[in-house]
Each structure stands twice: as structure tokens, then as C-alpha cells.
């Protein structure tokens, strides 16, 4: 196994160009590297939307961002954006590049950055085409440390580098001013800390979204049985589901969808008694904030993608399931298979009750 002195590196680039949930999981990789190599400068290549979140919480010293719109544009636009990103990265003169995105574009960038040490997956997640190559000169296993969760795909570089696994799960705590903002927001809506459920009805793909009317029914029962309030959270493109829940709910619900920065969202999730929602970035944020999670899964396997590091319950229909989505379902593509629609309100409410009871005991013991 490759052994490297703790003083070997001054700067490390982590390439993570996916979604906020992936960013949260990758934060554990950054933390382990910072502990192993004191004084190292960890830089992330990621979507511009996540730059402030990463630097504010010490996950990255700096972020080189890219335009997702530019990378999805015309061939000329993609080429220009790629050239801009590579030029920016080269100026850093990185000692090591770690590619945990494992895509055709990320592999291309990894090779073009010209770092002496280039860490990448082998075999790659998707087979390489005849014209593709893996530029990594340090090749890591698909999953590190004998684990199966996707977190350990992002922690796999540590194993091949001979770095001790000191941080096994993401832990991102709000900064004081973020907590102040969240508490002020709760007060504005007459909510108390640790007395509400944060509900996220959105997700990146339709196949991951439980039906809004079922969320509304679950919220009503949770509120009547536990006395907990409900707060809807989500991004600016998730208003449709929130509006449907607000229209169907027979109990008061606070709708904060599209109004929160990532930093304020993290602080709000920290103040929640529990998170209830689809498999999504906010689910992983809630877990990283230390909040118990009830996660709703469809075709995606929670063994790979479930919440980590906190008390949690992941609900998933038995597989294989009868198709409920008609022409929406594509059984070979988990993003387009609507298996999560088979989850019933009763099972979700029961999971919330169980997790509340379990964590009530933990809170009493902590006191």
C-alpha cells in the first residue's frame, strides 16, 4: 500500500461535481485528509451553488466552481467552460487530485490538471468506452474499508493512501450566526426548537418523490398524535409539491420552501426534532446536523444511500414491486422508477412514532 508522509502535501483537490447530498458525504473525506495532513489546503471542484457552504464550514479552504449550465450547453459552451476550469485549477499547482465524481468529464479534468498524484476509481463505476482512459496513477477500490454504503465510495481514497479512518460519518454543525438566524425564523413563525418536524417532499428525480397528498396526511396524523409542528423545507424549484401539501393539509403547516440558504437550512435542521423526507440532499444534511431521520426510499437501496451517523429509519417497499407509475417507471433506472409511491401513510407515521420514542430515551439518558 502506498505510504505517504503527513508533510507530503500542501494542496489537495477533491473533485465532487454532483449534488448537495454527495457534497455532504464527501465532507468526511475532507475532514480525514485535514486530520492526516495538518496545514494542507483542501480545494473542492464543485457546483457554484455549494461554494459558500463548503468554505463557511471549513470543509474546503477554497472552491473552484463550474457552471452547470455551461457544462450542459452547446459543444462550444462546454469547451469554453472546460478550458476555464482547467486553467484555474492548474494555477493552484496541486500536489494531489482525488476524483470521486468518477465521470467522463472528471477523468478528463483530472488528467489535464497535471498533479503528480492522481487518485481515481478502478474499475470505474461505468465501463470505459474505447476512447476513454483512467488518468489516475493511484487507483482505489470502488468502496473502501469493506463497507457497502456510498459514503465509503467517497472515503475509499483514504484506504489506498494509507490514511487512518478517524471520521466515519459527516458531522457539519451550524455556525453561531446561522443558529441565530434559524432561531429568529422559528420565532417569527411561532415555532419552538426541538418541537417541529422538518419535512422535505422534493428530490432530484420524480422517482424519489413520495406523493404530496400522502405527506399531507402523514403531517396531519403526526401533529395530532405528537403535538409536533411541521415545517416544509426545500429548494426554489420544489414549490409544486409544497403547494399541494399546503392545499391538502388539514393542520397548520409552515412553508419555507425556496426561502432558505444552505447555511440557514442546516441550522434549521439542527433545531428540528426529526426530519421526514425523501432520499435527497436535505436528508443527508439533517443527518450531518445530528437530527434523527425518517427517510423514504423507492428503488434506490438505503443500504447504499441511507442516512448515516444518527438514529434513523429508512422505509422502502419490498422489492421487486408491482409497477405503480405506468409509463413513468423505468425499472433499470432508479431515478425514473416510482416504487416509493407504494409506501403507505400508516407505515410512515409508525416509523415517526418509533423513532421519536427511541430518541426520547436517548435524550433522557443524555440529561
C-alpha positions as CSV (number, residue, x, y, z in Angstrom):
1,X,0.0,0.0,0.0
2,X,1.2,3.5,-0.8
3,X,2.6,5.2,2.3
4,X,2.9,9.0,2.3
5,X,4.4,11.3,4.9
6,X,2.0,13.6,6.7
7,X,4.1,16.5,5.4
8,X,3.9,15.4,1.7
9,X,1.1,17.6,0.6
10,X,0.4,21.3,0.7
11,X,-2.7,21.3,-1.6
12,X,-5.2,18.6,-2.5
13,X,-8.0,18.9,-5.0
14,X,-11.2,16.9,-4.4
15,X,-13.4,16.7,-7.5
16,X,-17.1,16.3,-6.4
17,X,-19.3,17.8,-9.1
18,X,-22.6,16.1,-8.1
19,X,-25.4,17.2,-5.7
20,X,-25.5,18.6,-2.2
21,X,-26.0,15.2,-0.7
22,X,-22.8,14.0,-2.3
23,X,-21.1,17.1,-1.1
24,X,-22.2,16.4,2.5
25,X,-20.9,12.8,2.3
26,X,-17.6,13.9,0.8
27,X,-17.1,16.3,3.7
28,X,-16.0,13.3,5.7
29,X,-13.2,12.7,3.2
30,X,-12.1,16.3,3.5
31,X,-12.1,16.1,7.3
32,X,-10.0,12.9,7.4
33,X,-7.4,14.5,5.0
34,X,-7.2,17.6,7.1
35,X,-6.5,15.5,10.2
36,X,-3.9,13.4,8.5
37,X,-2.1,16.2,6.8
38,X,-2.0,19.2,9.1
39,X,-1.9,22.5,7.3
40,X,-3.0,21.0,4.0
41,X,-5.1,23.2,1.7
42,X,-8.2,21.2,0.6
43,X,-9.8,22.7,-2.5
44,X,-13.1,21.4,-3.9
45,X,-14.2,21.5,-7.6
46,X,-18.0,21.7,-7.4
47,X,-21.2,23.4,-8.5
48,X,-21.0,27.2,-7.7
49,X,-24.1,26.9,-5.5
50,X,-22.2,25.0,-2.9
51,X,-19.1,27.2,-2.6
52,X,-20.2,29.3,0.3
53,X,-21.4,26.3,2.3
54,X,-18.1,24.4,1.9
55,X,-15.9,27.3,2.9
56,X,-18.1,28.6,5.7
57,X,-18.0,25.2,7.5
58,X,-14.3,24.5,6.9
59,X,-14.9,21.6,4.6
60,X,-12.8,23.4,2.0
61,X,-10.3,26.2,2.2
62,X,-11.3,27.2,-1.3
63,X,-13.7,26.2,-4.0
64,X,-13.2,26.3,-7.8
65,X,-16.7,26.3,-9.2
66,X,-18.1,25.5,-12.5
67,X,-21.3,26.5,-14.3
68,X,-23.6,23.5,-14.7
69,X,-25.5,25.4,-17.4
70,X,-22.2,25.9,-19.3
71,X,-21.3,22.2,-19.0
72,X,-24.7,21.3,-20.4
73,X,-24.7,23.9,-23.2
74,X,-23.6,23.7,-26.8
75,X,-20.3,21.9,-27.6
76,X,-18.7,25.4,-27.8
77,X,-20.1,26.4,-24.4
78,X,-18.9,23.2,-22.8
79,X,-15.5,23.6,-24.4
80,X,-15.1,27.1,-23.1
81,X,-16.2,26.2,-19.6
82,X,-13.9,23.2,-19.5
83,X,-10.9,25.3,-20.6
84,X,-11.7,28.0,-18.0
85,X,-12.0,25.4,-15.2
86,X,-8.7,23.6,-16.2
87,X,-6.8,26.8,-16.4
88,X,-8.0,27.9,-13.0
89,X,-7.1,24.5,-11.5
90,X,-3.6,24.5,-13.0
91,X,-2.7,27.7,-11.3
92,X,-3.1,26.0,-7.9
93,X,-0.3,23.5,-8.7
94,X,-2.0,20.8,-6.7
95,X,0.1,18.0,-5.2
96,X,-2.7,15.6,-5.5
97,X,-6.1,15.3,-7.2
98,X,-8.8,13.0,-5.9
99,X,-11.6,12.3,-8.4
100,X,-14.6,10.9,-6.5
101,X,-17.1,12.0,-9.2
102,X,-15.8,9.3,-11.5
103,X,-17.3,10.6,-14.7
104,X,-16.0,11.0,-18.2
105,X,-15.6,14.8,-17.7
106,X,-14.0,14.5,-14.2
107,X,-11.5,11.9,-15.5
108,X,-10.6,14.3,-18.3
109,X,-10.1,17.2,-15.9
110,X,-8.1,15.0,-13.6
111,X,-5.6,14.3,-16.3
112,X,-5.4,17.9,-17.5
113,X,-4.7,19.4,-14.1
114,X,-1.2,17.7,-14.1
115,X,-0.9,16.9,-10.4
116,X,1.9,14.5,-9.6
117,X,-0.6,12.2,-7.7
118,X,-4.0,11.5,-9.3
119,X,-6.3,9.2,-7.3
120,X,-9.3,7.6,-9.1
121,X,-11.6,4.6,-9.0
122,X,-10.6,1.4,-10.8
123,X,-12.7,-0.2,-12.1
124,X,-14.8,2.9,-12.8
125,X,-18.5,2.9,-11.9
126,X,-19.4,2.7,-15.6
127,X,-17.2,0.8,-18.0
128,X,-14.8,3.0,-20.0
129,X,-15.5,3.4,-23.7
130,X,-12.8,2.5,-26.1
131,X,-11.6,6.2,-26.4
132,X,-11.7,6.9,-22.7
133,X,-8.9,6.3,-20.2
134,X,-8.4,6.5,-16.5
135,X,-5.6,9.0,-15.8
136,X,-5.2,8.0,-12.1
137,X,-1.8,6.7,-11.1
138,X,-3.2,5.8,-7.7
139,X,-6.2,3.5,-8.2
140,X,-8.7,2.9,-5.4
141,X,-11.4,0.3,-4.8
142,X,-15.0,1.0,-5.7
143,X,-15.8,1.0,-1.9
144,X,-13.3,1.4,0.9
145,X,-12.8,-0.4,4.2
146,X,-15.1,-3.3,3.3
147,X,-18.2,-1.2,3.5
148,X,-21.2,-1.0,1.2
149,X,-22.6,2.5,1.8
150,X,-21.9,5.1,-0.9
151,X,-20.2,7.2,1.8
152,X,-17.4,4.6,1.6
153,X,-17.0,5.2,-2.1
154,X,-16.1,8.7,-1.2
155,X,-13.8,7.5,1.7
156,X,-12.1,4.9,-0.5
157,X,-9.1,7.3,-1.3
158,X,-8.1,7.1,2.4
159,X,-7.6,3.4,2.3
160,X,-5.4,3.4,-0.8
161,X,-3.4,6.4,0.6
162,X,-2.8,4.6,4.0
163,X,-4.8,7.2,5.9
164,X,-6.5,6.2,9.1
165,X,-10.3,6.4,9.1
166,X,-10.9,8.8,12.0
167,X,-14.2,10.4,10.9
168,X,-16.6,7.7,9.8
169,X,-19.6,9.9,9.1
170,X,-20.3,13.5,8.1
171,X,-20.8,15.9,11.0
172,X,-21.5,19.5,10.0
173,X,-22.7,21.8,12.8
174,X,-24.2,25.3,12.2
175,X,-22.1,28.3,13.0
176,X,-23.4,30.6,15.8
177,X,-24.7,33.3,13.4
178,X,-26.5,30.6,11.4
179,X,-28.2,29.3,14.5
180,X,-29.2,32.9,15.4
181,X,-30.9,33.3,12.0
182,X,-32.7,29.9,12.3
183,X,-34.0,30.7,15.8
184,X,-35.2,34.1,14.7
185,X,-37.0,32.4,11.8
186,X,-38.7,29.9,14.2
187,X,-39.7,32.7,16.5
188,X,-41.3,34.6,13.6
189,X,-43.5,31.6,12.8
190,X,-44.2,30.9,16.5
191,X,-42.3,27.7,16.5
192,X,-40.1,26.3,19.2
193,X,-36.7,24.5,18.8
194,X,-37.0,20.7,19.1
195,X,-40.8,20.9,18.7
196,X,-41.2,20.5,15.0
197,X,-40.7,18.0,12.2
198,X,-38.7,19.3,9.1
199,X,-40.5,17.8,6.1
200,X,-38.9,17.6,2.6
201,X,-41.2,16.5,-0.1
202,X,-38.8,17.2,-3.0
203,X,-36.0,15.2,-4.6
204,X,-33.8,15.5,-7.7
205,X,-35.9,12.9,-9.6
206,X,-39.6,12.2,-9.8
207,X,-39.0,8.5,-8.9
208,X,-37.8,9.6,-5.5
209,X,-40.8,11.7,-4.5
210,X,-43.5,10.4,-2.3
211,X,-46.9,11.7,-3.1
212,X,-47.7,15.2,-1.7
213,X,-51.2,14.2,-0.6
214,X,-49.6,11.4,1.5
215,X,-47.2,13.8,3.1
216,X,-50.2,16.0,4.0
217,X,-52.0,13.0,5.6
218,X,-48.9,12.0,7.5
219,X,-48.3,15.5,8.7
220,X,-51.8,15.7,10.0
221,X,-51.5,12.5,12.0
222,X,-48.1,13.3,13.3
223,X,-49.3,16.7,14.5
224,X,-52.4,15.3,16.2
225,X,-50.6,12.4,17.8
226,X,-47.4,14.1,19.0
227,X,-48.1,17.8,19.1
228,X,-45.2,18.5,16.8
229,X,-45.5,21.3,14.3
230,X,-44.5,20.7,10.6
231,X,-42.1,22.9,8.6
232,X,-41.8,22.3,4.8
233,X,-38.2,22.8,3.5
234,X,-36.8,22.6,0.0
235,X,-35.2,24.4,-2.9
236,X,-36.7,27.1,-5.1
237,X,-37.7,24.5,-7.8
238,X,-39.8,22.5,-5.3
239,X,-42.8,24.8,-4.8
240,X,-45.2,22.5,-6.7
241,X,-45.1,19.7,-4.1
242,X,-45.2,22.1,-1.2
243,X,-48.2,23.9,-2.7
244,X,-50.1,20.6,-3.0
245,X,-49.3,19.7,0.6
246,X,-50.4,23.1,1.8
247,X,-53.7,22.7,-0.1
248,X,-54.3,19.2,1.2
249,X,-53.2,19.6,4.8
250,X,-55.9,20.0,7.5
251,X,-53.5,21.2,10.1
252,X,-51.3,24.3,10.1
253,X,-48.0,23.9,8.2
254,X,-45.2,26.4,7.9
255,X,-43.9,26.6,4.3
256,X,-40.3,27.7,4.0
257,X,-39.6,26.1,0.6
258,X,-37.4,28.2,-1.6
259,X,-36.6,30.7,1.2
260,X,-33.5,29.3,2.9
261,X,-29.8,29.4,2.1
262,X,-28.0,26.1,2.6
263,X,-26.4,27.6,5.7
264,X,-29.7,28.6,7.3
265,X,-31.3,25.3,6.2
266,X,-28.5,23.4,8.1
267,X,-29.2,25.4,11.2
268,X,-32.9,24.9,10.9
269,X,-32.5,21.1,10.5
270,X,-30.3,21.1,13.6
271,X,-33.2,22.6,15.6
272,X,-35.8,20.1,14.3
273,X,-36.9,17.2,16.5
274,X,-36.9,15.0,13.5
275,X,-36.5,15.0,9.7
276,X,-39.1,13.3,7.5
277,X,-38.5,13.2,3.8
278,X,-37.5,11.6,0.5
279,X,-34.0,10.4,-0.3
280,X,-32.3,13.7,-1.0
281,X,-29.6,16.2,-0.2
282,X,-31.5,17.7,2.8
283,X,-31.9,14.2,4.2
284,X,-28.1,13.9,4.3
285,X,-27.8,17.4,5.7
286,X,-30.2,16.6,8.5
287,X,-28.1,13.6,9.4
288,X,-24.9,15.6,9.3
289,X,-26.5,18.2,11.6
290,X,-27.3,15.4,14.1
291,X,-31.1,15.2,13.7
292,X,-32.9,11.9,13.6
293,X,-34.1,10.9,10.2
294,X,-37.0,9.0,8.7
295,X,-36.1,8.5,5.1
296,X,-38.4,7.4,2.3
297,X,-36.9,5.2,-0.4
298,X,-38.0,3.6,-3.6
299,X,-35.8,1.7,-6.0
300,X,-32.7,3.3,-4.5
301,X,-31.3,1.0,-1.8
302,X,-30.9,2.6,1.6
303,X,-28.1,0.2,2.3
304,X,-26.2,2.3,-0.2
305,X,-27.8,5.7,0.3
306,X,-29.4,5.7,3.8
307,X,-28.7,8.4,6.4
308,X,-25.6,7.8,8.4
309,X,-24.3,8.8,11.8
310,X,-27.7,9.4,13.5
311,X,-30.7,7.4,14.7
312,X,-32.7,6.7,11.6
313,X,-35.4,4.6,10.0
314,X,-35.3,4.0,6.2
315,X,-38.6,2.9,4.7
316,X,-38.6,1.0,1.4
317,X,-41.3,-1.2,-0.3
318,X,-40.5,-4.8,-0.8
319,X,-38.6,-5.5,-4.0
320,X,-39.3,-6.2,-6.7
321,X,-42.5,-4.3,-6.6
322,X,-45.6,-4.1,-8.8
323,X,-45.2,-1.1,-11.0
324,X,-47.4,1.9,-9.8
325,X,-46.1,4.6,-12.1
326,X,-47.2,3.4,-15.5
327,X,-45.0,4.8,-18.2
328,X,-43.1,6.8,-15.6
329,X,-41.4,3.7,-14.3
330,X,-38.1,2.5,-15.8
331,X,-37.0,-0.4,-13.7
332,X,-33.4,-0.2,-14.9
333,X,-33.2,3.5,-13.9
334,X,-33.7,4.2,-10.2
335,X,-34.3,7.9,-10.9
336,X,-37.4,7.0,-13.0
337,X,-38.9,4.1,-11.0
338,X,-41.7,5.3,-8.7
339,X,-41.5,2.5,-6.2
340,X,-41.6,5.0,-3.3
341,X,-45.3,5.6,-4.2
342,X,-46.1,2.2,-2.7
343,X,-45.2,3.4,0.8
344,X,-48.4,3.8,2.9
345,X,-49.1,6.7,5.3
346,X,-49.6,4.2,8.2
347,X,-46.1,2.8,7.9
348,X,-44.6,6.3,7.7
349,X,-46.4,7.5,10.8
350,X,-45.5,4.4,12.7
351,X,-41.8,4.9,11.8
352,X,-42.0,8.5,13.1
353,X,-43.6,7.3,16.3
354,X,-40.9,4.6,16.7
355,X,-38.0,7.0,16.1
356,X,-39.4,9.6,18.4
357,X,-39.8,7.0,21.2
358,X,-36.3,5.7,20.6
359,X,-34.6,9.1,20.6
360,X,-36.7,10.3,23.6
361,X,-35.0,7.6,25.6
362,X,-31.6,8.7,24.3
363,X,-32.3,12.3,25.3
364,X,-33.3,11.3,28.8
365,X,-30.1,9.3,29.2
366,X,-28.1,12.3,27.9
367,X,-29.6,14.5,30.6
